[in-house]
Amino acid sequence: MVQDLLSAQGLRMDGRRHNELRQIQCKLGVLESELFTHKNRCDGSAYMLHGNTKVIASISGPKHPSKSSGKKDESFIFNVRVKFATFSKNGERQKVLKNSKKLGEIEINLKNIFKSVILVEKYEKSQLDLNIEVLQHDGGSEICTIVNTATLALIDAGICMKEYVCACTASLTNDGLALLDVSHLEEICGGPTLTIAALPRIGDHEQSVAFIELSQKFYLKDLNKIFDCCQLGCEKIRTILDEAIRGNAYEHVNSDLTSN
Amino acid sequence: MLTNKVFLRKNKRGNVLKIIREHYLRTDLWCGSRCCVICPHEKHDLILSENPTSRSALIKEPHYLLLDTNVILDQIDIFEEDVLSNVIVVQTVIDEVKHRSTGVYKRLRDILSNPARSFYTFVNEHHRDTYIEREPKESSNDRNDRAIRKAAIWYQNHLNKSLKETNKSKVKVILLTDDADNRRKANDEGIEAYTVENYVKSLTEFPHLQDKLCLKEYANDSGKLPVYPPHLTVVQMHDGIKSGKFYQGSFMASRENFLEGNVNVECFEKFVLIQGRESLNRAIDGDTVCVEVLPESDWSSPSDVVLEDNEADPVDENVEVNEDEKILKESASNKKEKQTTGRIIGIIKRKWRQYCGILKPNEVQGSARHIFIPADRKIPRVRIETRQAEKLYNQRIIVAIDQWPRHSRYPQGHFVRILGPLGDKETENEVLLIEHDVPHSKFSQEVLNCLPSLPWIISEQDYKERVDLRNITICSVDPPGCTDIDDALHSRLLPNGNIEVGVHIADVSHFIRPGTAMDKEAALRATTVYLVDKRIDMVPELLSSNLCSLRGNVERFAFSCVWEMDKDANIVKTKFHKSVIESKAALTYEEAQIIIDDKNKNDDIAKSLRQLNQLAKILKRRRIEKGALVLASPEIRFHIDSETNDPIEVQAKQLRETNSMVEEFMLLANVSVAEKIEKEFPEYAMLRRHPTPPQANFDPLIKAVQHQGFDIDTSSGKALATSLDNIEKDDNPYFNTMLRILATRCMLQAVYFISGTLTRPEFFHYGLAAPIYTHFTSPIRRYADIIVHRLLASCIGADSNYQDLLDKTKNSLLCNNLNYRNRMAQYAGRASVALNTHLFFRNRTEEVEGYVLFVRKNALQILIPKYGLEGTIYLTGKHTNSAVNFIYNEENQSQQCGSVIFHSFDPVIVRLSLDSTNIQHEKLTFELLKPYIEGFSIQLSDKMDIDNAPQEQSSDATKRKSKESQPSKKLSKKKKSK
């Protein structure tokens, strides 16, 4: 399938321009915490639809470390579990990830990303479980959507973090133009993909990157271009997350006020 | 706004998948019209003019045209004409065109990207107001038609709204479609719609456009009797091939017999023979077809009759045809050896292109229907309609085939354009370029935009990045009249007694950056094509003859390969670097030779040249010891009359010591570079190999030599070279050269390849006896060299590499193109020589000395060394009307007639003259003069002077010629061999 990633009119295959994100819809507190038993309680949850990828994340904790989990000497135990629903695939030659190496890799990456952002010292001797369920995935870098959803869930659970973590991908056309937020179709049409998870800059804070991943080779001279594009995407995503969180908080306050 | 595209697809295993893709609809897509006041256009978006005046008699108001898919697919020739403008092409149409025909798509894209044409692309598929969903039970074709109509309606409303605000006159949108149903629906919806035919015919100012109309009819037409059996449907063919009932292959028409052809099917060793009109079933040379093999009892064998389609009147079709077919059957049934025979039952893929040829005069005066005769004998005649037939007679024209319906004996096509008068040199050059698929149009503006602006100045930065060699005595040695100088040399003594030798190659890759339009164009052209009187450049002239060319006494960029050698030409050290040089002299071979030979000259240039010459001799000796072949092919050059551009004199080329001097160092540089890039990029290096020919190829050579009482050892290149050196015949000085010519014919073609695709032993270059080889030394005229330059630059860190440079698949495809273009350039060069030879012999006959090259069953093949010509004297068969009987002896390859016996290599004297009875295919006729055979030979004329034709050496404006026919020279310098 040889197709141009960008048409002469500057549109991509799905009709976006080069610097536009796919649709993002998100919601906090989607799981009712009361429905869960004490042991498996849900302290925060979030749902996100990014393009055609749907993810639900739930947080359980902070809580006393269960006897079975983690090593005793670890002061803060952070467990991540990622599951892809059997019906999640989008048909095109994808396999549902199940106990595969790649799944383990995603889990480890998530663990590292969030351990670096959560204010660990506040949660000594406690345990935090992050459960991710991918309901539908449109190929591509599912880790992006997972990270963004997890960020929302952590905030919903009230976990202290340094900053939002936002993840985004970018690719490169043959003409050397960076494309933001790669869809599955664009990914299989070739072109390298860079994925970063970043703490977007606010005020004087420099943006810092928590995670970076690269598929295929590209030239060093292009790295800056594509990296900047990714960072821009992260900032855009932050705005969207921020809106969702503030909206959610506002709703809560409102409903609290009316019920009182 | 967002919608999801949902569709179902069946995968290979037969599972049905539901695929969901996002499809974003936008509100920021503009209409592109200058009369619009609603859309916030950027300036470069404004393509459609404000007042599109109507030239059509059909529609009085100003209007824009909106096109349907089939209109573009069929009538692209019309839209390429500079007449129609202010045309809207919607995305739906572009997608469909792209899907259906890449060729047309490319041409469409060229039109769209030309702002002067005012063709606007409207992305209706992503526009919020014009996107439509496919309705249940609606076919995708109908959906697309509806989308096109929707876009037309939107445009009409949009323009009306805009014009109401400005109170301007109304601009209409006219839909052009050949689909009657679509037209009716459009009218119902309030859009004016016409067929292209009607519209074009209404353009009264441009009657010539009408000829270009494609004559495709969609409706099943007329009650005419079908001439051909029907083709199977795609599904039937596919199932048949899958089950092994049918076979797929590419069809090759026979050059001699229009009722015969072969299909190359991969799973058969031999070609599948196709005979007779019905079996051929409308296949045209190059098509991918589906064949059914006939039962063995019906197998036939290739006929040896020459049949030309001479049918005069298209009306009495069936009579004569059957006669031809009868002849064919008879001749075929006589033979014993049967070959797999089949019949074509379907066409999988057409490979139609545009064909050059002439119009056949029609006996019926004033009729618009005509028969077109292509220059390529493998192509059937084409029926076209034209109203300007008078103008087209005696012109070379181009015609495209539109379709070949069952009831029509010939395919139907339409006239595309005139090339020029028949027999005119320019026209004939054009024909041979087109027929050899040589891209020769002017460079597009896009390409020219990539050129550096003048005056071109070397910046401080450039000096910093490059090694400064301006003070070294460098000079170039080339053929006279050469303007694209891509190599220069130097040598000097080092303090330690060694010699430094440098080869400096024009740094073309500095100017041609990867991925630019110029790079793409050069990659497509692949090579500069040298015709006898014309050069078709690979890169624009500013580069080839100026900025890249290493001319004397100007500063130029070069890519240098510098060796340190000891006195015996052993390489001590090799380095590569980019440099700035200033050539001290641009010499010709002759001038350089004179400087070397002139003992009184002792300046730097002379010393340097002598040193180089000495080293070159050592290198050459060493190379030949290793088994490099010295081959020969008859090479001639034409002396062209500067006024008329006609050839006035032909002479064989002369080689000097300096030719071989330059060649040796080029070879050395190529080998050094090949080693370097292969070491650095074992997977991705672009190299050149010359495969060892299979022993069977040498059979004719061995046989011919045996009859002369010699033995030749062809077991290896070295053995062959030694044998060739040892065979001499005192009474026939040309004997050895002829042997080398024969040996050259046994060779295979040298080709480019990517190192990662073959194993190391396969890299071998047979002709040069080099384990590894590439092309580095002529980047101005060969694209492969540019790639090699880039690889080398990236090895030494002089330039960054880029993605495609290290892409094995893409580069292998590129190699295929380079090999194809090189081959075609070579053929075009030869055809050009043949053309000029014909011009030379027009109105003249000459009696010259020749040699028998081969003895055939019914003919002698004669070589004329003076003109490098080869031709045939037919002894028996329908080409002669003499009653003399020749006796063919297959055993010792001889023909006998009375006391005269012909063997290979025997000298003869023949008369040459031009046979112009067939205006499209002039040919030289050879007639035997000596030895004289009663009733066969013609009388010797009195004023014969053959032996003392002086091989005068004039260095006047001879043009270069390209001819790559022998491997050993191929590598060398341009005019010497290529």
HADDOCK unambig.tbl for C-alpha pairs under 7 A between the chains (distance, minus, plus):
assign (segid A and resid 14 and name CA) (segid B and resid 22 and name CA) 6.01 0.50 0.50
assign (segid A and resid 14 and name CA) (segid B and resid 23 and name CA) 4.77 0.50 0.50
assign (segid A and resid 14 and name CA) (segid B and resid 24 and name CA) 5.87 0.50 0.50
assign (segid A and resid 15 and name CA) (segid B and resid 23 and name CA) 6.16 0.50 0.50
assign (segid A and resid 15 and name CA) (segid B and resid 24 and name CA) 4.97 0.50 0.50
assign (segid A and resid 15 and name CA) (segid B and resid 25 and name CA) 6.64 0.50 0.50
assign (segid A and resid 15 and name CA) (segid B and resid 126 and name CA) 5.80 0.50 0.50
assign (segid A and resid 16 and name CA) (segid B and resid 24 and name CA) 6.45 0.50 0.50
assign (segid A and resid 90 and name CA) (segid B and resid 19 and name CA) 6.53 0.50 0.50
assign (segid A and resid 91 and name CA) (segid B and resid 17 and name CA) 5.73 0.50 0.50
assign (segid A and resid 91 and name CA) (segid B and resid 18 and name CA) 6.49 0.50 0.50
assign (segid A and resid 91 and name CA) (segid B and resid 19 and name CA) 6.18 0.50 0.50
assign (segid A and resid 218 and name CA) (segid B and resid 803 and name CA) 6.61 0.50 0.50
assign (segid A and resid 219 and name CA) (segid B and resid 802 and name CA) 6.64 0.50 0.50
